[in-house]
């Protein structure tokens, strides 16, 4: 006779086996779920100690590109893209998009990015509001201030203690002093642009169609207005004043401040802005600070040198040894051609001039692979378009070989050399104005707001990254890399 299984012989064994098998299945299932969970969240794993002890943001993204956009000119938002994977959603595709919560301004056309301070500011042109953005919470942190709509320019320090705005329609410089909670308005007819150093200790102002430069100063308590001041406010007990900065200028536009705090490079636009000769004026920063109060008039000029820049001068950037200046030069046919000019900071001499994109240059940015990227607006009206050349608004400059490439690489009229990812207007040869540019630091790519849409490029060769998963619903106005190591990277 064959023995039956021991499981059948003992009445208590069978329930034990069932419990054992069920428990085993639950354990296996739990391990599988845990494994899936770990695999999914591995993509968003942060190190135990984050860089500079930065908080882990709600999105769990470590390489965030913020895009300022508007849908109809009166409704705007701030989207967050994954700059590592070039996608707008999360890897699991359970979150279709990320954004800055609480933001409601309608036309956010300028981002002031300060990753070192883990915050930034966004200016919206339609309602003239300046909003603080908390990068750690990915949310707004209140309004710094509001100005009259269509303010010409806004400048502020990284800490936001003081905000300066050129109110051209009113002919005033607005000063929002967050140290005292009081706003001041200094009269300066036709004020155009404001340049503020990162520490907020220098504020320079230019006037439209003029060869003059001004600065803002802050008086001590109960101090009288300095001689030669253009205006001081309040009138009876003045706190802030605007005074001229003596020197020989030719349509000064903006100023670039050296990182060592010694020199302010004032860019004289020249012929591009209705003047005669473009140049860069070197000014001592120490003589321009808010607390330097003149006691007699006329003032001593802080200008130490003036270097002609034949290629034009509207924006600048330095690396410690070379000053890079972008601008346009008037051509014999009456059109303007874009140029990049290099100046040695050792002896203040021009060392090179290179043909780049036409248009009004406002963006200069160093990036990976020893490259410099230059962005401009309204490039289709320049010499390149007239000569049937590539007239797009982004230039990649190789700092080693000095090679220049207009990006993307197209040939007007060609059936094959067209833009790889056309914008909504389906123009195969021209993306449009470049209004935003940021370096995704260490990942060998730059992101742009280019012709109203997001386009990303490889720094190694200038080729474009497929933007299918990073396009936005609306018009992209500006971009910023929130997780850069330093403020200088943006």
Secondary structure as UniProt FT lines:
FT   HELIX           6..9
FT   TURN            11..12
FT   HELIX           13..42
FT   TURN            43..44
FT   HELIX           51..53
FT   TURN            58..59
FT   STRAND          64..70
FT   STRAND          76..82
FT   TURN            83..86
FT   TURN            91..92
FT   STRAND          98..99
FT   STRAND          108..114
FT   HELIX           115..117
FT   STRAND          119..124
FT   TURN            125..128
FT   STRAND          129..134
FT   TURN            135..138
FT   STRAND          139..146
FT   TURN            149..150
FT   STRAND          153..156
FT   TURN            158..159
FT   STRAND          162..167
FT   TURN            168..171
FT   STRAND          172..177
FT   TURN            178..181
FT   STRAND          182..187
FT   TURN            189..190
FT   STRAND          191..196
FT   TURN            198..199
FT   STRAND          203..207
FT   TURN            208..209
FT   STRAND          213..218
FT   TURN            221..222
FT   TURN            227..228
FT   STRAND          229..233
FT   STRAND          240..244
FT   STRAND          252..257
FT   TURN            259..260
FT   STRAND          263..268
FT   HELIX           270..273
FT   STRAND          279..284
FT   HELIX           285..287
FT   TURN            290..291
FT   STRAND          303..308
FT   TURN            310..311
FT   STRAND          315..318
FT   STRAND          322..330
FT   TURN            332..333
FT   STRAND          336..344
FT   TURN            345..348
FT   STRAND          349..355
FT   STRAND          360..367
FT   TURN            368..370
FT   STRAND          371..377
FT   HELIX           379..381
FT   HELIX           383..386
FT   TURN            387..388
FT   STRAND          394..398
FT   TURN            399..401
FT   STRAND          404..407
FT   TURN            412..413
FT   TURN            424..425
FT   STRAND          434..440
FT   TURN            441..444
FT   STRAND          445..450
FT   TURN            451..452
FT   STRAND          453..458
FT   TURN            459..461
FT   STRAND          464..465
FT   TURN            468..470
FT   STRAND          475..481
FT   TURN            482..483
FT   HELIX           487..489
//
